[in-house]
């Protein structure tokens, strides 16, 4: 009887500890905005290899659409921003571990990712496409059977191309630069990616063409830790203010040389 009582007591203590830890974890997570203000700067995870969203310019300085968007968010919060390099495989782990406050890294908002982190409203909507050399015999998805296609590892891009071209061989690389280099060196037959990112590579490489097929919708969101509702709201309000003021459209034209054709999700 005593042994059974001890087991029940131990279970009750364990349950109480777990229950007590939930509010504490939630409070810590929800206090992210206060921590940013106390620290005096926003730590933003961005890519350095994905033009025009985030890349290194001729001065080896990080620039891009995502970075300018984050600067607008930091201005709204009232702090400067420090950019931290992330890649597709590291952008969520570095966020969850607390190494960055947010991840603005050309990241598609998916149900699977939403199980691990939270997302802002969609701040950009893209479409997946293919880029090949002008001499290629590939003119669309129908020509990919038996061909090698490079893509970023662990991304929706890799999953999408496998669905729409099941007979192609998908070769995954850790970042866009590596996937692009594989195409340039002739180690793969095509590269798949978000259309505007492919345009960034094509800009200085006129011998490559982006094919007309569009085979996905990619809604990009800014990632925050699960339960960081205060920071997520601050990001959303900043994005909405940037849209209403015209700042968002100016940044979009700066990096994509076109007017934004998908409005942000805004309210009165």
C-alpha positions as CSV (number, residue, x, y, z in Angstrom):
1,X,0.0,0.0,0.0
2,X,2.9,2.4,0.9
3,X,4.6,1.6,-2.4
4,X,1.5,2.3,-4.4
5,X,1.0,5.6,-2.5
6,X,4.6,6.6,-3.3
7,X,4.0,6.0,-7.0
8,X,0.9,8.1,-7.0
9,X,2.6,10.8,-5.1
10,X,5.6,10.8,-7.4
11,X,3.2,11.0,-10.4
12,X,1.4,13.9,-8.9
13,X,4.6,15.8,-8.2
14,X,5.8,15.2,-11.8
15,X,2.4,16.4,-13.2
16,X,2.6,19.5,-11.0
17,X,6.1,20.3,-12.2
18,X,5.0,19.9,-15.8
19,X,2.0,22.1,-15.3
20,X,4.0,24.8,-13.6
21,X,6.6,24.8,-16.3
22,X,4.0,25.5,-19.1
23,X,3.1,29.0,-17.9
24,X,6.7,29.8,-17.2
25,X,7.8,28.7,-20.7
26,X,4.9,30.7,-22.2
27,X,5.8,33.8,-20.2
28,X,9.4,33.5,-21.3
29,X,8.4,33.1,-24.9
30,X,5.9,35.9,-24.9
31,X,8.5,38.3,-23.3
32,X,10.6,38.2,-26.4
33,X,9.7,41.7,-27.4
34,X,10.7,43.0,-24.0
35,X,14.0,41.1,-24.2
36,X,14.7,42.7,-27.6
37,X,14.1,46.2,-26.2
38,X,16.1,45.5,-23.0
39,X,19.0,44.2,-25.2
40,X,18.8,47.2,-27.4
41,X,18.9,45.4,-30.7
42,X,17.0,42.9,-32.8
43,X,18.8,39.7,-33.9
44,X,17.5,38.7,-37.3
45,X,18.3,35.5,-39.1
46,X,18.7,36.2,-42.8
47,X,20.3,34.5,-45.8
48,X,23.5,35.7,-47.4
49,X,23.2,33.6,-50.5
50,X,19.7,34.2,-51.9
51,X,19.5,37.2,-54.2
52,X,17.5,39.4,-54.2
53,X,16.1,38.4,-50.7
54,X,19.5,38.3,-48.9
55,X,23.0,38.2,-50.3
56,X,26.4,39.9,-50.1
57,X,27.0,42.9,-52.4
58,X,30.3,43.9,-54.0
59,X,31.4,45.4,-50.7
60,X,30.7,42.0,-49.0
61,X,27.9,43.6,-47.1
62,X,24.6,41.8,-46.6
63,X,21.7,43.4,-48.6
64,X,18.3,42.4,-50.0
65,X,14.6,42.5,-49.8
66,X,14.3,40.5,-46.6
67,X,16.9,42.7,-44.9
68,X,15.1,45.9,-45.8
69,X,11.8,44.4,-44.6
70,X,13.5,43.6,-41.2
71,X,15.0,47.1,-41.0
72,X,11.4,48.4,-41.2
73,X,10.3,46.0,-38.4
74,X,13.3,47.0,-36.2
75,X,12.4,50.7,-36.8
76,X,8.8,50.0,-35.8
77,X,10.0,48.3,-32.6
78,X,12.5,51.2,-31.9
79,X,15.8,49.3,-32.0
80,X,18.7,48.7,-34.4
81,X,19.0,45.3,-36.1
82,X,21.9,42.9,-36.2
83,X,21.9,40.4,-39.1
84,X,22.8,36.8,-38.4
85,X,23.6,34.4,-41.3
86,X,21.3,31.4,-41.6
87,X,20.7,28.8,-44.3
88,X,17.6,26.8,-45.1
89,X,18.6,23.9,-42.8
90,X,19.6,26.3,-39.9
91,X,17.0,29.0,-40.0
92,X,14.5,27.2,-37.8
93,X,17.0,25.6,-35.3
94,X,18.7,28.9,-34.7
95,X,15.4,30.5,-34.1
96,X,14.1,27.8,-31.7
97,X,17.4,27.8,-29.8
98,X,17.2,31.6,-29.2
99,X,20.2,32.5,-31.3
100,X,18.0,34.9,-33.3
101,X,14.7,36.6,-32.5
102,X,13.2,36.1,-35.9
103,X,13.9,34.4,-39.2
104,X,13.3,36.4,-42.4
105,X,14.9,34.0,-44.8
106,X,12.7,33.5,-47.9
107,X,10.8,30.9,-45.8
108,X,7.5,29.5,-47.1
109,X,4.8,29.3,-44.4
110,X,3.7,25.6,-44.3
111,X,1.5,23.6,-41.9
112,X,4.5,21.4,-41.0
113,X,6.7,24.3,-40.0
114,X,3.8,25.9,-38.1
115,X,4.0,22.9,-35.7
116,X,7.4,24.1,-34.6
117,X,7.4,27.9,-34.9
118,X,4.9,30.7,-35.5
119,X,4.7,32.9,-38.6
120,X,3.9,36.5,-39.4
121,X,1.4,37.4,-42.1
122,X,2.5,36.7,-45.6
123,X,4.9,39.4,-46.8
124,X,5.7,38.0,-50.2
125,X,4.1,35.4,-52.5
126,X,6.3,33.7,-55.1
127,X,6.1,30.8,-57.5
128,X,8.5,27.9,-58.1
129,X,10.1,27.7,-61.5
130,X,13.1,26.2,-63.4
131,X,16.2,27.8,-64.9
132,X,18.4,26.1,-67.5
133,X,21.1,27.0,-70.0
134,X,19.8,28.4,-73.3
135,X,21.2,25.3,-75.2
136,X,19.2,22.9,-73.0
137,X,16.7,20.5,-74.4
138,X,14.5,21.1,-71.3
139,X,11.6,23.4,-72.1
140,X,9.3,22.5,-69.3
141,X,8.4,20.0,-66.6
142,X,7.5,17.4,-69.2
143,X,11.2,17.2,-70.3
144,X,12.7,16.4,-66.8
145,X,12.4,12.6,-67.0
146,X,15.9,11.2,-66.3
147,X,17.3,14.7,-65.8
148,X,19.2,16.0,-62.8
149,X,17.6,19.0,-61.0
150,X,19.4,20.9,-58.2
151,X,17.4,22.3,-55.3
152,X,17.9,23.5,-51.8
153,X,18.0,20.7,-49.2
154,X,15.1,20.5,-46.7
155,X,12.9,23.0,-48.5
156,X,9.4,23.1,-50.0
157,X,11.3,23.4,-53.4
158,X,12.8,20.0,-53.0
159,X,9.4,18.4,-52.1
160,X,7.5,20.2,-54.9
161,X,9.8,19.3,-57.7
162,X,9.7,15.6,-56.6
163,X,5.9,15.7,-56.8
164,X,5.6,17.4,-60.2
165,X,8.5,15.6,-61.9
166,X,8.7,12.2,-60.2
167,X,11.0,10.8,-62.9
168,X,13.6,13.5,-62.5
169,X,16.6,13.0,-60.2
170,X,16.6,15.8,-57.5
171,X,20.1,16.7,-56.3
172,X,19.9,18.6,-53.0
173,X,22.4,21.2,-51.9
174,X,22.7,23.1,-48.6
175,X,22.3,26.5,-50.2
176,X,21.3,28.3,-53.4
177,X,24.8,29.2,-54.3
178,X,25.9,25.6,-54.3
179,X,22.8,24.6,-56.3
180,X,23.4,27.4,-58.9
181,X,27.1,26.5,-59.2
182,X,26.2,22.9,-59.9
183,X,24.1,24.1,-62.9
184,X,26.8,26.5,-64.1
185,X,29.4,23.7,-64.0
186,X,27.2,21.3,-65.8
187,X,26.8,18.8,-63.0
188,X,23.0,19.1,-63.2
189,X,20.6,19.9,-66.0
190,X,18.4,22.4,-64.3
191,X,17.9,24.4,-61.1
192,X,14.6,24.9,-59.4
193,X,13.7,27.7,-57.1
194,X,11.5,30.7,-56.4
195,X,11.1,32.7,-59.6
196,X,12.4,35.9,-58.2
197,X,15.4,34.2,-56.7
198,X,16.1,32.6,-60.1
199,X,15.8,36.1,-61.7
200,X,18.5,37.2,-59.3
201,X,20.9,34.6,-60.6
202,X,19.9,35.2,-64.2
203,X,20.5,39.0,-64.0
204,X,24.2,38.7,-64.6
205,X,24.1,35.4,-66.6
206,X,22.1,36.1,-69.8
207,X,23.0,32.6,-71.2
208,X,20.4,31.1,-68.8
209,X,16.7,31.2,-69.2
210,X,13.8,30.8,-66.8
211,X,11.2,28.4,-68.2
212,X,7.5,29.4,-68.2
213,X,6.1,26.6,-66.0
214,X,5.0,27.8,-62.5
215,X,4.2,24.9,-60.3
216,X,3.7,26.1,-56.7
217,X,2.6,29.0,-54.7
218,X,5.2,30.1,-52.0
219,X,3.8,32.4,-49.3
220,X,6.8,33.7,-47.4
221,X,6.4,34.6,-43.7
222,X,8.7,35.8,-41.0
223,X,9.3,33.1,-38.4
224,X,9.2,33.7,-34.6
225,X,9.4,31.2,-31.7
226,X,6.2,29.4,-30.8
227,X,4.0,31.6,-28.6
228,X,5.9,34.8,-29.3
229,X,2.6,36.6,-29.8
230,X,4.0,40.0,-28.8
231,X,6.8,40.0,-31.3
232,X,4.6,38.5,-34.0
233,X,2.1,41.3,-33.5
234,X,4.9,43.9,-33.7
235,X,6.1,42.4,-37.0
236,X,2.5,42.3,-38.4
237,X,1.8,45.9,-37.4
238,X,5.1,47.0,-39.0
239,X,4.3,45.1,-42.2
240,X,0.9,46.7,-42.4
241,X,2.2,50.1,-41.7
242,X,4.8,49.7,-44.4
243,X,2.1,48.6,-46.9
244,X,-0.2,51.5,-46.1
245,X,2.6,54.1,-46.2
246,X,3.9,52.9,-49.6
247,X,7.3,51.9,-48.1
248,X,6.6,48.2,-48.9
249,X,5.8,49.0,-52.6
250,X,9.0,51.0,-52.9
251,X,11.1,48.2,-51.5
252,X,9.4,45.7,-53.8
253,X,10.1,47.8,-56.8
254,X,13.7,48.3,-55.7
255,X,14.4,44.6,-55.6
256,X,12.0,43.1,-58.1
257,X,11.7,45.9,-60.6
258,X,7.9,45.6,-60.6
259,X,4.8,46.6,-58.6
260,X,3.7,44.1,-55.9
261,X,0.8,42.1,-57.4
262,X,-0.3,40.4,-54.2
263,X,-1.4,42.7,-51.4
264,X,-0.4,42.1,-47.9
265,X,-3.1,40.8,-45.5
266,X,-4.2,44.1,-43.9
267,X,-7.1,45.3,-41.8
268,X,-8.6,48.8,-41.3
